[in-house]
Amino acid sequence: MKIINIVDIHGNVHPIEKIRDELSSADLVIIAGDLTHFGGEKHAAELIESIRLSNPNILAVTGNCDTKSVDQYLDSEDINLHGRLISIGGINFFGAGGSLPCPNPTPTTYTEDEYADILAGALEGADSGAPTVMVCHQPPYGTLNDTLSNGDHVGSFTVREFIKERKPLVCFSGHIHEAPGIDEINGTKIVNPGPLGTGSYAFLELSDKIDNLEIRNF
């Protein structure tokens, strides 16, 4: 399975035009949050419909800058991974949207305890033998991907412990714009391609293992 991952679009749909060939050649497009910039259903729909011109197969979670109506829209389109597992081609996909509370208030945030409940509920009854991909806008604590420009780590301890326990093959993340790259926790690859507007996305080729994983620029 070939997967394109984008994140932190913040309502700027124009870069989609630059990756239409890549989107068309993928089996699945995964959006790891912040589809909009404090926007609602209309803005989220604009992005989703733009991607669907090239690829109808989309899964997503919200980010902290998406309003609750974006969650509702993703639910209505049956593409929301927040607190939910969706199996495609023998691969399990699950996720969590939003972020931990930010210094400046944003529409969709959760506490560490809430993340524990969301993630546990998403994998309840899942086939533990299937390859698994996690999509979580909030990065785990103590990685390249949760590091601010001053060196501080602002990730989630809950997300980190969940990854260590459940061992997904990959965790697609975002949120921290200055922290793109690929890191690892106990064999799980942690990926933040950086905001789409900076000209980057992640490419994953997956079977029962990771065949190829890289951040690509356009």
C-alpha positions as CSV (number, residue, x, y, z in Angstrom):
1,M,0.0,0.0,0.0
2,K,1.3,3.4,-1.0
3,I,0.3,6.3,1.4
4,I,0.8,10.0,1.1
5,N,0.7,11.9,4.5
6,I,0.1,15.6,4.8
7,V,-0.4,17.8,7.8
8,D,-0.8,21.4,9.1
9,I,-2.5,22.7,5.9
10,H,-4.2,25.5,7.9
11,G,-6.7,26.2,5.1
12,N,-4.2,26.7,2.4
13,V,-5.4,24.4,-0.4
14,H,-3.1,25.8,-3.1
15,P,-0.2,23.4,-2.5
16,I,-2.5,20.5,-3.3
17,E,-2.2,21.5,-7.0
18,K,1.5,20.8,-6.8
19,I,1.2,17.2,-5.7
20,R,-1.7,16.0,-7.8
21,D,0.4,13.3,-9.5
22,E,1.6,12.0,-6.2
23,L,-1.9,12.0,-4.7
24,S,-3.2,10.2,-7.8
25,S,-0.6,7.4,-7.6
26,A,-1.2,6.7,-3.9
27,D,-3.6,4.1,-2.5
28,L,-4.5,6.3,0.5
29,V,-4.1,9.9,1.6
30,I,-3.7,10.5,5.4
31,I,-4.2,14.0,6.9
32,A,-2.8,14.3,10.4
33,G,-4.6,17.4,11.5
34,D,-5.0,21.2,11.2
35,L,-7.0,21.0,7.9
36,T,-8.2,24.5,8.6
37,H,-7.0,27.6,10.5
38,F,-9.8,28.0,13.1
39,G,-12.2,27.1,10.4
40,G,-15.3,24.8,10.3
41,E,-17.1,22.4,8.0
42,K,-17.0,24.6,4.9
43,H,-13.2,25.0,5.0
44,A,-12.6,21.4,5.7
45,A,-14.9,20.3,2.9
46,E,-13.0,22.6,0.5
47,L,-9.7,20.8,1.3
48,I,-11.2,17.3,1.2
49,E,-13.0,17.9,-2.1
50,S,-9.8,19.3,-3.6
51,I,-7.9,16.1,-2.6
52,R,-10.8,14.0,-3.9
53,L,-10.2,15.4,-7.4
54,S,-7.0,13.3,-7.4
55,N,-7.7,10.5,-4.9
56,P,-11.0,9.5,-3.2
57,N,-9.4,7.4,-0.5
58,I,-8.8,9.7,2.5
59,L,-8.5,9.3,6.3
60,A,-8.0,12.2,8.7
61,V,-7.9,13.5,12.2
62,T,-8.4,17.1,13.3
63,G,-5.8,19.3,14.7
64,N,-6.0,21.8,17.6
65,C,-6.8,24.6,15.1
66,D,-9.8,22.8,13.7
67,T,-13.2,23.5,15.3
68,K,-15.5,20.7,16.6
69,S,-17.5,21.1,13.4
70,V,-14.6,19.8,11.4
71,D,-14.7,16.6,13.5
72,Q,-18.4,16.4,12.7
73,Y,-17.8,16.9,9.0
74,L,-15.1,14.1,9.0
75,D,-17.6,11.8,10.8
76,S,-20.3,12.6,8.2
77,E,-17.8,11.6,5.4
78,D,-16.9,8.4,7.3
79,I,-13.2,9.3,7.2
80,N,-12.5,10.3,10.8
81,L,-9.9,8.3,12.7
82,H,-10.4,10.1,16.0
83,G,-10.9,7.5,18.6
84,R,-11.7,5.0,15.9
85,L,-10.1,2.1,13.9
86,I,-10.6,1.6,10.2
87,S,-9.1,-1.4,8.4
88,I,-8.1,-1.2,4.8
89,G,-6.4,-4.0,2.9
90,G,-5.5,-5.8,6.1
91,I,-3.9,-2.7,7.7
92,N,-5.3,-1.1,10.8
93,F,-5.5,2.7,10.9
94,F,-6.5,4.6,14.1
95,G,-5.9,8.0,15.6
96,A,-6.5,11.0,17.8
97,G,-7.1,14.6,16.8
98,G,-6.6,17.9,18.6
99,S,-3.6,18.6,20.9
100,L,-2.7,19.1,24.5
101,P,-3.7,22.6,25.7
102,C,-1.6,25.3,24.1
103,P,-0.2,28.6,25.6
104,N,-2.8,30.4,23.4
105,P,-6.3,28.8,23.4
106,T,-7.2,26.8,20.4
107,P,-10.6,25.1,19.6
108,T,-9.7,21.4,20.0
109,T,-7.6,20.3,22.9
110,Y,-7.5,17.3,25.2
111,T,-5.8,16.4,28.5
112,E,-3.4,13.5,28.9
113,D,-6.2,11.5,30.6
114,E,-8.6,12.2,27.8
115,Y,-5.9,11.0,25.3
116,A,-5.6,7.8,27.2
117,D,-9.3,7.1,26.9
118,I,-9.4,8.2,23.2
119,L,-6.6,5.9,22.2
120,A,-7.7,2.9,24.3
121,G,-11.1,3.2,22.8
122,A,-9.8,3.3,19.2
123,L,-8.0,-0.1,19.5
124,E,-10.6,-1.9,21.6
125,G,-11.2,-5.3,20.0
126,A,-8.6,-4.7,17.3
127,D,-6.7,-7.6,15.6
128,S,-3.3,-7.3,17.4
129,G,-1.6,-9.2,14.6
130,A,-2.5,-6.8,11.8
131,P,0.0,-4.1,10.7
132,T,-1.0,-0.8,12.4
133,V,-0.7,2.9,11.5
134,M,-1.4,5.6,14.1
135,V,-2.4,9.1,13.2
136,C,-2.1,11.6,16.0
137,H,-1.8,15.4,15.5
138,Q,-0.2,15.7,19.0
139,P,3.3,14.2,18.9
140,P,4.7,12.0,21.6
141,Y,7.0,13.4,24.2
142,G,10.8,13.3,23.9
143,T,11.3,13.1,20.1
144,L,12.6,15.2,17.3
145,N,9.0,15.9,16.4
146,D,7.9,17.6,19.7
147,T,11.0,19.8,20.0
148,L,10.5,23.6,19.9
149,S,13.1,25.9,18.5
150,N,14.4,26.5,22.0
151,G,15.0,22.8,22.6
152,D,12.0,22.3,24.9
153,H,9.9,19.1,24.4
154,V,6.1,19.7,24.4
155,G,4.8,16.3,23.4
156,S,2.4,13.9,25.1
157,F,3.6,11.4,27.7
158,T,0.4,9.5,27.2
159,V,0.9,9.2,23.4
160,R,4.5,8.1,24.0
161,E,3.5,5.4,26.5
162,F,0.7,4.2,24.2
163,I,3.2,3.8,21.3
164,K,5.6,1.9,23.5
165,E,2.9,-0.5,24.6
166,R,1.0,-1.0,21.3
167,K,3.9,-0.7,18.9
168,P,2.3,0.6,15.7
169,L,4.6,0.5,12.7
170,V,4.3,4.2,12.1
171,C,2.8,7.3,13.9
172,F,2.0,10.2,11.7
173,S,2.0,13.4,13.6
174,G,2.3,17.2,13.2
175,H,1.4,20.3,15.3
176,I,5.0,21.5,16.0
177,H,5.8,23.2,12.7
178,E,9.5,23.6,13.5
179,A,10.0,19.9,14.2
180,P,9.7,18.0,10.9
181,G,11.6,14.7,10.4
182,I,11.5,11.0,11.2
183,D,12.3,9.7,14.7
184,E,11.7,6.4,16.4
185,I,10.3,5.0,19.7
186,N,11.0,1.3,20.3
187,G,10.8,0.5,16.6
188,T,7.8,2.7,15.8
189,K,8.7,5.4,13.3
190,I,7.4,8.9,14.3
191,V,6.8,11.1,11.3
192,N,6.1,14.8,10.9
193,P,6.6,15.9,7.3
194,G,6.2,19.6,8.2
195,P,3.4,21.9,7.2
196,L,2.2,21.3,3.6
197,G,2.7,24.9,2.8
198,T,6.4,24.6,3.3
199,G,6.5,22.1,0.4
200,S,6.8,18.7,2.0
201,Y,4.8,15.5,2.6
202,A,5.5,12.0,3.8
203,F,5.5,8.9,1.6
204,L,5.0,5.4,3.1
205,E,5.0,2.1,1.2
206,L,3.7,-0.6,3.5
207,S,3.0,-4.3,3.4
208,D,3.3,-6.2,6.7
209,K,6.3,-4.0,7.3
210,I,7.7,-0.7,6.3
211,D,9.0,-1.0,2.8
212,N,9.8,2.7,2.3
213,L,9.3,5.8,4.4
214,E,10.6,9.2,3.6
215,I,9.8,12.9,3.6
216,R,9.6,14.3,0.1
217,N,9.8,17.9,-1.0
218,F,8.0,19.6,-3.9
